[in-house]
Amino acid sequence: MDSFLLLYFFFCCAYGAAIIVPVARILKRVGITPWVSVLALVPIINLLGLWLFAFNPWPSDSAQAESAAEWSEADKEKFRELMRQQ
């Protein structure tokens, strides 16, 4: 019986590490403290956190929008040429 409990404890620790480590790395890259990854083990909280995480604005969204809004000199010149043709 003791070996079964030891094996069960090892399995629970391995399962927890397999969940917490990748979630912590993802949260760290986004700029959220990795300690929040412990909540990924709580059944209902992990789904709620996943939905909040998915629909919050990402830091890359604002940088991508700013770079997409900027025109290069070639684009500006092409636009001027099109406007002259009208």
ZADO-859809 format. One record per residue (C-alpha): x, y, z; residue number from 1. Coordinates in nm, 2 decimals, padded with zeros to 4 digits, always signed. Example, Ala and Ser with C-alpha at 12.3 -4.5 7.8 and 13.67 -1.06 7.14 Angstrom:
<sites>
x->+01.23 | y->-00.45 | z->+00.78 | pos->1
x->+01.37 | y->-00.11 | z->+00.71 | pos->2
</sites>
This chain:
<sites>
x->+00.00 | y->+00.00 | z->+00.00 | pos->1
x->+00.28 | y->+00.24 | z->+00.08 | pos->2
x->+00.44 | y->+00.19 | z->-00.26 | pos->3
x->+00.10 | y->+00.27 | z->-00.43 | pos->4
x->+00.08 | y->+00.60 | z->-00.23 | pos->5
x->+00.44 | y->+00.68 | z->-00.32 | pos->6
x->+00.37 | y->+00.61 | z->-00.69 | pos->7
x->+00.05 | y->+00.82 | z->-00.67 | pos->8
x->+00.24 | y->+01.11 | z->-00.51 | pos->9
x->+00.50 | y->+01.09 | z->-00.78 | pos->10
x->+00.24 | y->+01.09 | z->-01.05 | pos->11
x->+00.06 | y->+01.39 | z->-00.90 | pos->12
x->+00.39 | y->+01.59 | z->-00.88 | pos->13
x->+00.48 | y->+01.50 | z->-01.24 | pos->14
x->+00.14 | y->+01.59 | z->-01.36 | pos->15
x->+00.15 | y->+01.92 | z->-01.17 | pos->16
x->+00.49 | y->+02.00 | z->-01.32 | pos->17
x->+00.38 | y->+01.91 | z->-01.67 | pos->18
x->+00.10 | y->+02.17 | z->-01.64 | pos->19
x->+00.27 | y->+02.44 | z->-01.44 | pos->20
x->+00.60 | y->+02.47 | z->-01.62 | pos->21
x->+00.46 | y->+02.55 | z->-01.98 | pos->22
x->+00.19 | y->+02.77 | z->-01.84 | pos->23
x->+00.45 | y->+02.97 | z->-01.64 | pos->24
x->+00.67 | y->+03.01 | z->-01.94 | pos->25
x->+00.38 | y->+03.14 | z->-02.15 | pos->26
x->+00.27 | y->+03.38 | z->-01.88 | pos->27
x->+00.62 | y->+03.51 | z->-01.83 | pos->28
x->+00.66 | y->+03.59 | z->-02.21 | pos->29
x->+00.33 | y->+03.78 | z->-02.20 | pos->30
x->+00.44 | y->+03.98 | z->-01.90 | pos->31
x->+00.22 | y->+03.82 | z->-01.63 | pos->32
x->+00.38 | y->+03.68 | z->-01.31 | pos->33
x->+00.45 | y->+03.31 | z->-01.35 | pos->34
x->+00.31 | y->+03.24 | z->-01.00 | pos->35
x->-00.04 | y->+03.26 | z->-01.16 | pos->36
x->+00.03 | y->+02.93 | z->-01.33 | pos->37
x->-00.05 | y->+02.75 | z->-01.00 | pos->38
x->-00.41 | y->+02.84 | z->-01.07 | pos->39
x->-00.40 | y->+02.62 | z->-01.38 | pos->40
x->-00.44 | y->+02.32 | z->-01.15 | pos->41
x->-00.77 | y->+02.44 | z->-01.01 | pos->42
x->-01.05 | y->+02.29 | z->-01.24 | pos->43
x->-01.29 | y->+02.58 | z->-01.29 | pos->44
x->-01.04 | y->+02.86 | z->-01.24 | pos->45
x->-00.82 | y->+02.73 | z->-01.52 | pos->46
x->-01.10 | y->+02.75 | z->-01.78 | pos->47
x->-01.19 | y->+03.10 | z->-01.66 | pos->48
x->-00.82 | y->+03.20 | z->-01.67 | pos->49
x->-00.79 | y->+03.06 | z->-02.02 | pos->50
x->-01.08 | y->+03.26 | z->-02.15 | pos->51
x->-00.96 | y->+03.58 | z->-01.98 | pos->52
x->-00.61 | y->+03.52 | z->-02.12 | pos->53
x->-00.74 | y->+03.46 | z->-02.47 | pos->54
x->-00.95 | y->+03.77 | z->-02.50 | pos->55
x->-00.73 | y->+04.02 | z->-02.33 | pos->56
x->-00.53 | y->+04.25 | z->-02.55 | pos->57
x->-00.18 | y->+04.12 | z->-02.62 | pos->58
x->+00.13 | y->+04.34 | z->-02.60 | pos->59
x->+00.22 | y->+04.24 | z->-02.96 | pos->60
x->-00.12 | y->+04.36 | z->-03.08 | pos->61
x->-00.05 | y->+04.73 | z->-03.03 | pos->62
x->+00.30 | y->+04.71 | z->-03.17 | pos->63
x->+00.17 | y->+04.52 | z->-03.48 | pos->64
x->-00.10 | y->+04.78 | z->-03.53 | pos->65
x->+00.14 | y->+05.07 | z->-03.51 | pos->66
x->+00.38 | y->+04.91 | z->-03.76 | pos->67
x->+00.10 | y->+04.83 | z->-04.00 | pos->68
x->-00.02 | y->+05.19 | z->-03.98 | pos->69
x->+00.31 | y->+05.33 | z->-04.09 | pos->70
x->+00.36 | y->+05.37 | z->-04.46 | pos->71
x->+00.70 | y->+05.32 | z->-04.62 | pos->72
x->+00.84 | y->+05.59 | z->-04.86 | pos->73
x->+00.77 | y->+05.36 | z->-05.15 | pos->74
x->+00.40 | y->+05.33 | z->-05.04 | pos->75
x->+00.38 | y->+05.71 | z->-05.00 | pos->76
x->+00.52 | y->+05.77 | z->-05.35 | pos->77
x->+00.29 | y->+05.51 | z->-05.50 | pos->78
x->-00.01 | y->+05.68 | z->-05.34 | pos->79
x->+00.10 | y->+06.02 | z->-05.47 | pos->80
x->+00.14 | y->+05.88 | z->-05.82 | pos->81
x->-00.21 | y->+05.73 | z->-05.80 | pos->82
x->-00.35 | y->+06.06 | z->-05.68 | pos->83
x->-00.19 | y->+06.25 | z->-05.97 | pos->84
x->-00.34 | y->+06.01 | z->-06.22 | pos->85
x->-00.69 | y->+06.09 | z->-06.10 | pos->86
</sites>
